[in-house]
Amino acid sequence: MIIVLDIGTSNVRAVLVDERGALPLVKTKGYALSYPSTYAVEMDIAIYKEAVWEVLGNVVAYACEHAIEIDAISITSQRSSIIAVDREGNALSPALMWQDTRSQYLCDRQNDQLEKIYSITGMRPSPVFSAPKMQFLKESNRELYNESYKLIGFCEYTLHMLTKVFATDYSIASRTCLFDINKRSWSPYLLDLFGIDEKKLCPLIEVGSIVGPTCGEVTEKLGLSSAVPVISAGGDQQCAALGLGCLSPGDYMLNEGTGMYAIGIADEPIFDESMSTNCNLSAIPGKYIIEGAVLSAGKTMDWLNDLLFASPEEKHPYQRFTEASRKGEPGSHGLRFSVQLAGKGTPIWDPFSRGALFNLSLVHTKEDIARALFEGLSVAAKECLDRVAQVNGVPAERVKISGGLTNDSFFNQIQADFFQKPVERYLLGQATTLGAWISAMTTLGLAESQQACFRLLDSNLKKELYTPSSRNKECYQQIEKEILLYENTHQRR
């Protein structure tokens, strides 16, 4: 069996996956982020390490107890966060998380270089990405920059924890804004532009590569009978696309968690003339993804739930929110919710845009607000998905969905009605985990190809299909029109 280590923004998950894609054991450990100042988002790496050892230890103990042989540990991770480490891989400071936007002023410096940067990386500079964060660290704390041996993300950090090898796979590297997606190498031009020493970056490897075996102390610490190979399966969104069977152009997914990501598959780099989408390396060797992002999705729902609905008496954390959303009428009695609470991603990429409830009046209720949130999220998802499909040049006939938000069937149906396309969801969820499993199965030769591995998975998993209804079509088109008009009118100038 394979252990997948899925490193998220708010938790880490270790999952035991068998040869059919079934999950006999899932262990999750959450961790908190810190917000030391305006626009700053950090994480204590000691807390992260403790969480990793706990979930891995629990899964390995289970495997040993049940005489299960571990074939590999496959790692998939959040992207673009930055950790400064020494030669031994020890963190020298808290991680700068991908949500940290203190480097926006550095991105603004590059406004005259946007087209050049985009033509190399497939991305416009944003404080979300790694390069501006590295530059910010260098300018704000030169001593720390000089002291650091490497500037790495959570995937590289964890790979080194387990193998003592520094490495970055192409899919992770392509989210740094320092990687040439045409040449598949670090870009000398961008390293010079952002002032980053290439020696502080990791050697590049193909996605799905075996980085090395677990080192002796890790093998002993986890109680493994022998060392096992550790695989870099790729970025979490790329792995989610693979886990949902997005294998060729025309396949599209929405991964709806803390943020919301729309992804399409391409056979070659595709550059967006308006630079509103990102082009990165896929979790499938030799393929690319076209990606759009809604920066705050599940996080916005968490905020609203905590503000208006959450109660200690609830059987589950969203019970009252769920009940309220179902009582709201389509159109929420004219109330509109722009979900830019963490800024705007696709298509304008402005981290300082802000959300809004508008058309608010004395007639509105909590039920209207809950329903308006679902409608606002659907507008954001549709805008993002439409742009990705337009850039990719292949229409989306069906949308595959995954992530925590898709546990709500009511929301899924609202999305299908907004999109006017069928929406498909795997009941098991865990798309990112299953993508990392497919990667490992293929790398180890336990599956003929990623396509064959997904076909096996697809035959064993139950799915649900949400068919679009035209009943609220005109209402939803009006909502979309009003929200997009508001957001376009209130862009940062």
C-alpha positions in Angstrom: 0.0 0.0 0.0 1.0 3.6 -0.4 0.9 6.4 2.2 -0.1 9.7 0.8 1.0 12.7 2.8 -1.3 15.6 1.8 0.0 18.9 3.1 -2.8 21.5 3.3 -2.9 25.1 4.4 -4.8 24.3 7.7 -4.0 20.6 8.2 -1.9 17.7 7.1 -3.4 14.4 6.2 -1.7 11.0 6.1 -3.7 8.4 4.1 -3.2 4.8 3.6 -4.4 3.8 0.1 -4.6 0.3 -1.2 -4.1 -1.0 -4.8 -7.7 -0.3 -5.7 -7.7 3.3 -4.4 -9.6 2.5 -1.2 -8.7 4.4 1.9 -8.5 2.0 4.9 -7.2 4.8 7.2 -7.1 8.6 7.2 -5.3 10.6 9.9 -5.6 14.4 10.0 -4.0 17.0 12.2 -4.9 20.6 12.1 -2.7 23.6 12.8 -3.2 27.3 13.2 -1.7 30.1 11.2 -0.6 33.4 12.8 -1.2 36.9 11.7 1.6 39.0 13.2 0.8 42.2 11.3 -1.4 43.6 8.5 -1.2 41.4 5.4 1.2 39.0 7.2 0.3 35.3 7.4 2.9 32.9 9.0 3.2 29.4 10.5 5.3 28.0 13.2 7.3 25.1 11.6 7.7 23.3 14.9 4.0 22.9 15.0 3.9 21.6 11.4 6.7 19.1 12.0 4.9 17.7 15.1 1.7 17.3 13.1 3.6 15.4 10.3 5.2 13.0 12.7 1.9 12.4 14.5 -0.1 11.5 11.4 2.6 9.5 9.7 3.4 7.7 12.9 -0.3 6.7 13.4 -0.6 5.4 9.8 2.6 3.4 10.0 1.6 1.9 13.4 -1.7 0.8 11.8 0.1 -0.7 8.9 2.5 -2.6 11.2 -0.4 -3.8 13.4 -2.2 -5.2 10.3 0.9 -6.6 8.6 0.5 -4.2 5.7 3.6 -3.6 3.6 4.3 0.1 2.7 5.4 0.5 -0.9 6.1 4.2 -0.8 5.3 7.6 0.7 3.9 10.0 -1.8 3.8 13.7 -1.0 1.5 16.4 -2.4 1.5 19.9 -1.0 0.1 23.4 -0.9 2.2 25.7 -3.1 4.1 29.0 -3.0 4.7 29.3 0.8 8.3 30.0 1.8 10.5 28.5 4.5 14.1 29.6 5.1 16.2 26.6 6.2 19.9 25.8 7.1 22.0 23.1 5.5 20.4 20.5 7.7 16.9 21.5 6.7 16.1 23.2 10.0 13.7 26.1 9.7 15.3 29.5 10.6 12.0 31.4 11.0 8.2 30.9 10.6 7.0 30.1 7.1 5.6 32.9 5.0 2.3 31.4 3.8 0.9 31.8 0.3 -1.8 34.1 1.7 0.9 36.6 3.0 0.6 39.7 0.8 3.3 41.9 2.3 5.3 41.6 -1.0 2.6 43.4 -3.1 4.8 46.5 -3.3 7.5 44.4 -4.9 5.1 43.1 -7.4 4.1 46.6 -8.2 7.7 47.4 -9.0 7.5 44.9 -11.8 4.6 46.4 -13.6 6.7 47.3 -16.6 8.0 43.7 -16.8 4.6 41.9 -16.6 4.5 40.7 -20.2 8.1 39.5 -20.1 7.6 37.7 -16.7 4.4 36.1 -18.0 6.0 34.9 -21.2 8.6 33.0 -19.2 6.6 31.7 -16.2 3.0 31.6 -17.4 2.1 33.8 -14.4 2.0 37.4 -13.6 3.9 38.4 -10.3 1.6 38.2 -7.3 2.3 38.2 -3.6 0.7 34.7 -3.6 3.8 33.3 -5.4 7.2 32.5 -4.0 9.6 34.9 -5.8 8.1 38.1 -4.4 8.1 36.5 -0.9 11.8 35.6 -1.3 12.5 39.1 -2.4 10.5 40.5 0.6 12.5 38.3 3.0 15.7 39.5 1.5 14.8 43.2 1.7 13.1 43.0 5.1 15.6 40.7 6.8 18.9 40.5 4.9 20.6 38.7 7.8 18.0 35.8 7.6 18.3 35.7 3.8 22.1 35.4 4.0 21.9 32.8 6.8 19.5 30.6 4.8 20.9 27.7 2.9 17.7 27.2 0.9 14.4 29.0 0.5 11.8 26.2 0.0 8.1 25.3 0.2 6.3 22.8 2.3 6.7 20.0 -0.2 10.5 20.4 -0.4 10.7 20.8 3.4 8.9 17.6 4.0 10.8 15.7 1.3 14.0 16.7 3.1 12.5 15.8 6.5 12.1 12.2 5.2 15.1 11.7 2.9 17.6 14.4 3.8 17.5 15.4 0.0 16.7 18.8 -1.3 14.6 18.7 -4.5 11.8 20.5 -6.2 9.6 18.9 -8.8 8.5 20.8 -11.9 4.9 21.3 -10.8 5.9 22.9 -7.6 8.7 25.0 -9.2 6.3 26.3 -11.8 4.5 28.2 -9.0 7.5 30.2 -7.8 7.6 32.8 -10.6 11.2 31.9 -11.1 10.7 28.9 -13.4 10.9 28.9 -17.2 8.0 26.7 -18.3 9.2 26.5 -21.8 12.8 25.4 -21.0 11.8 23.6 -17.7 14.6 25.3 -15.8 15.2 28.1 -13.4 15.2 31.4 -15.3 18.5 33.4 -15.0 16.5 36.5 -16.1 14.0 36.2 -13.3 16.6 35.2 -10.7 18.3 38.5 -11.5 15.1 40.5 -11.6 14.0 39.3 -8.2 17.5 39.3 -6.8 17.5 35.6 -5.7 20.7 33.5 -5.7 20.0 30.2 -7.6 22.0 28.4 -5.0 19.2 29.0 -2.5 16.8 27.0 -4.7 16.6 23.2 -4.9 17.7 21.0 -7.8 14.8 20.4 -10.2 13.3 16.9 -10.8 10.4 15.5 -12.9 7.0 15.4 -11.2 6.4 11.9 -9.8 10.1 11.2 -9.2 11.4 9.2 -6.3 13.5 11.7 -4.3 15.1 9.0 -2.3 14.5 6.4 0.4 13.5 7.4 3.9 16.7 8.1 5.8 17.8 5.8 8.6 16.6 8.0 11.5 13.2 8.4 9.8 12.8 4.7 9.1 13.6 4.0 12.7 11.4 6.9 14.1 8.4 5.7 12.2 9.0 2.0 13.0 9.3 0.9 9.4 10.8 -2.5 8.8 13.0 -1.0 6.1 13.4 2.2 4.1 10.7 3.1 1.6 10.9 5.4 -1.4 9.5 8.9 -1.1 7.9 10.4 -4.1 7.2 14.0 -5.0 3.7 13.8 -6.6 3.3 17.5 -7.2 1.3 20.5 -6.2 -2.0 19.9 -4.4 -4.2 21.4 -7.2 -2.3 19.6 -9.9 -2.8 16.3 -8.0 -6.5 17.1 -7.4 -7.0 17.4 -11.2 -5.2 14.1 -11.7 -7.3 12.5 -9.0 -10.5 13.6 -10.7 -9.4 12.2 -14.0 -8.5 15.5 -15.7 -6.1 13.8 -18.1 -6.5 15.6 -21.4 -7.8 18.9 -23.0 -11.5 19.2 -22.4 -11.3 17.9 -18.8 -12.1 20.6 -16.2 -12.2 20.6 -12.5 -13.1 22.9 -9.6 -11.3 22.2 -6.3 -13.3 24.0 -3.7 -11.6 24.3 -0.3 -10.0 27.3 1.5 -9.6 28.8 -2.0 -11.3 27.7 -5.2 -9.3 26.6 -8.2 -10.5 26.0 -11.8 -8.1 23.8 -13.8 -8.0 22.6 -17.4 -5.4 20.4 -19.0 -3.2 21.4 -22.0 -0.7 19.5 -24.1 1.6 22.5 -24.3 2.1 25.9 -22.6 -0.9 28.2 -23.4 -0.4 31.9 -22.6 -3.4 34.2 -21.9 -3.2 37.5 -23.7 -4.7 39.3 -20.7 -2.6 37.3 -18.2 -5.7 36.5 -16.2 -4.9 32.7 -15.9 -1.8 30.8 -14.9 -0.1 28.1 -16.9 1.9 25.7 -14.8 3.3 22.2 -15.1 0.8 19.4 -14.5 1.1 16.4 -12.2 1.1 14.4 -15.4 4.7 14.5 -16.9 4.7 16.4 -20.1 1.4 18.1 -19.7 0.3 21.5 -18.4 -2.5 23.1 -16.5 -4.4 26.3 -17.2 -5.5 27.5 -13.7 -7.7 30.2 -12.4 -8.3 31.0 -8.7 -10.9 32.4 -6.3 -8.7 33.4 -3.4 -11.4 33.0 -0.7 -14.1 30.3 -0.9 -14.3 28.0 2.1 -12.6 30.6 4.2 -15.4 33.1 3.4 -18.0 30.5 4.4 -16.1 29.8 7.7 -16.1 33.6 8.4 -19.8 34.0 7.8 -20.6 30.8 9.7 -18.6 31.9 12.7 -20.1 35.4 12.6 -23.8 34.5 12.3 -24.5 30.8 12.7 -22.0 28.7 14.6 -23.2 27.4 18.0 -21.6 25.0 20.5 -24.9 23.0 20.5 -24.6 22.1 16.8 -24.1 18.5 15.8 -21.7 19.5 13.1 -20.0 22.9 12.6 -22.2 24.1 9.7 -25.6 22.8 10.9 -27.3 26.2 11.3 -25.7 27.6 8.2 -26.9 24.6 6.1 -30.4 24.9 7.4 -30.5 28.6 6.8 -29.2 28.4 3.2 -32.0 26.0 2.3 -34.7 28.4 3.6 -33.4 31.3 1.5 -35.2 32.0 -1.8 -33.4 31.9 -5.2 -32.0 35.4 -5.7 -31.9 36.1 -1.9 -34.5 38.8 -2.2 -32.1 41.0 -4.2 -29.2 40.6 -1.8 -25.8 40.1 -3.4 -22.5 38.8 -2.0 -19.2 39.6 -3.6 -16.8 37.0 -2.1 -13.5 38.9 -2.5 -12.7 38.9 1.2 -9.1 37.8 0.5 -8.8 39.8 -2.7 -9.6 39.0 -6.3 -7.8 36.3 -8.3 -8.9 35.4 -11.8 -9.3 37.4 -13.9 -7.8 40.7 -12.4 -5.4 39.4 -9.7 -5.8 42.2 -7.1 -5.1 41.0 -3.5 -6.4 44.3 -2.1 -9.9 44.0 -3.7 -12.5 43.5 -1.0 -15.8 41.7 -0.8 -19.2 43.2 -0.1 -22.8 42.5 0.8 -24.8 44.9 -1.3 -28.5 45.8 -1.9 -28.9 45.1 1.9 -32.2 46.3 3.3 -34.4 45.8 6.4 -36.3 42.9 4.8 -33.2 40.7 4.6 -32.7 37.8 7.0 -29.9 35.4 7.9 -31.3 33.0 5.5 -30.9 35.5 2.7 -27.3 36.1 3.6 -26.5 32.3 3.7 -28.2 31.8 0.3 -26.5 34.9 -1.1 -23.1 33.5 -0.1 -23.7 30.3 -2.1 -24.9 32.4 -5.1 -21.8 34.7 -4.8 -19.4 31.7 -4.7 -21.1 30.3 -7.8 -20.6 33.5 -9.7 -16.9 33.6 -8.7 -16.5 29.9 -9.7 -18.3 30.4 -13.1 -16.2 33.5 -13.9 -13.1 31.6 -13.1 -14.1 28.4 -15.0 -15.3 30.3 -18.1 -12.0 32.2 -18.3 -9.9 29.0 -18.0 -12.0 27.2 -20.7 -11.8 30.3 -23.0 -8.0 30.5 -22.7 -7.6 26.7 -23.2 -9.7 26.9 -26.4 -11.7 23.8 -25.5 -15.2 24.2 -24.0 -16.2 22.6 -20.7 -19.0 20.2 -21.3 -18.9 18.8 -17.7 -17.3 20.0 -14.5 -15.7 17.7 -12.0 -15.7 19.0 -8.4 -13.9 18.2 -5.2 -13.1 19.9 -1.9 -14.7 20.6 1.4 -17.4 22.9 0.0 -18.7 20.1 -2.2 -19.9 18.2 0.8 -23.0 20.3 0.6 -25.3 18.9 -2.1 -27.5 22.0 -2.1 -24.5 24.2 -3.1 -23.5 21.7 -5.8 -26.9 21.9 -7.4 -26.8 25.7 -7.3 -23.4 25.6 -9.1 -24.8 23.3 -11.8 -27.7 25.7 -12.3 -25.4 28.7 -12.5 -23.0 26.9 -14.9 -25.8 25.3 -16.9 -23.5 22.3 -17.2 -23.5 18.9 -15.4 -21.5 18.8 -12.3 -19.9 15.5 -11.2 -18.6 14.7 -7.7 -16.9 11.6 -6.3 -18.6 10.6 -3.1 -15.2 9.6 -1.5 -13.7 13.0 -2.0 -9.9 13.1 -1.4 -9.1 14.1 -5.0 -5.7 15.5 -4.1 -4.8 12.3 -2.1 -5.9 10.1 -5.0 -3.9 12.1 -7.5 -0.8 11.6 -5.4 -1.7 7.8 -5.2 -2.0 7.6 -9.0 1.4 9.3 -9.4 3.0 6.9 -7.0 1.4 3.8 -8.5 2.6 4.8 -12.0 6.1 5.7 -10.7 6.5 2.3 -8.9 5.3 0.4 -12.0 2.2 -0.9 -10.1 0.0 0.7 -12.9 0.6 0.7 -16.6 -0.1 4.4 -16.9 -1.8 7.2 -15.0 -4.8 6.8 -17.4 -5.1 3.1 -16.7 -4.8 3.8 -12.9 -7.6 6.3 -13.1 -9.8 3.9 -15.0 -9.3 1.4 -12.2 -10.2 4.1 -9.6 -13.2 5.3 -11.6 -14.7 1.8 -11.8 -14.5 1.4 -8.0 -15.8 4.8 -6.8 -19.3 6.0 -6.5 -20.2 9.3 -8.2 -23.1 11.7 -8.0 -24.2 13.9 -11.0 -26.0 17.2 -10.6 -27.9 18.0 -13.8 -28.6 21.7 -14.4 -32.1 23.1 -14.2 -33.3 26.1 -16.2 -35.9 27.0 -13.5 -33.7 29.7 -12.0 -31.6 30.5 -15.1 -32.8 34.1 -15.6 -32.5 34.9 -11.9 -29.0 33.5 -11.8 -27.9 35.3 -14.9 -29.1 38.6 -13.3 -27.2 37.8 -10.1 -24.0 37.2 -12.1 -24.5 40.4 -14.0 -24.9 42.5 -10.9 -22.0 41.0 -8.9 -19.5 41.3 -11.8 -20.6 44.8 -12.5 -20.1 45.7 -8.9 -16.6 44.1 -8.8 -15.5 45.7 -12.0 -16.7 49.1 -10.8 -14.9 48.8 -7.5 -11.5 47.6 -8.8 -8.4 49.1 -7.2 -7.2 51.9 -9.5 
